[in-house]
Amino acid sequence: MKSLPKDGTRRLFVMGFLTNLLNPKIALLYLSLLPQFISADHGSVLAQSLMLGFVQIVISVSINGLIAMSAGTIAVFLARRPTWLSIQRYLMGLVLAGLAVRIATEAQR
């Protein structure tokens, strides 16, 4: 597998970062969810908001990092074992075909 040049990796990272930063869904999540856990009796509302946002970001980055590392490990495993890759493709084809049949039969009911 070919790796991206550093310049290409940096460009993709910045593009992904800006896409996530400018995502209005995240702002709506923070504006609707976080106020439920903030109490003016417990100190600065801004400090509490920043702390809750920071905790959420740390947890999200950790989980996404674990998912990315796991996906990379699985990809390397499958790339080194063509038989497993064929089995995985066959099973995914069966799953997708089964879902298509289920959707088709649900529409008829």
Secondary structure, DSSP 8 states (H G I E B T S, - for coil): -----HHHHHHHHHHHHHHHHT-HHHHHHHHHHGGGG--GGGS-HHHHHHHHHHHHHHHHHHHHHHHHHHHHHHHHHHHH-HHHHHHHHHHHHHHHHHHHHHHHHHHH-
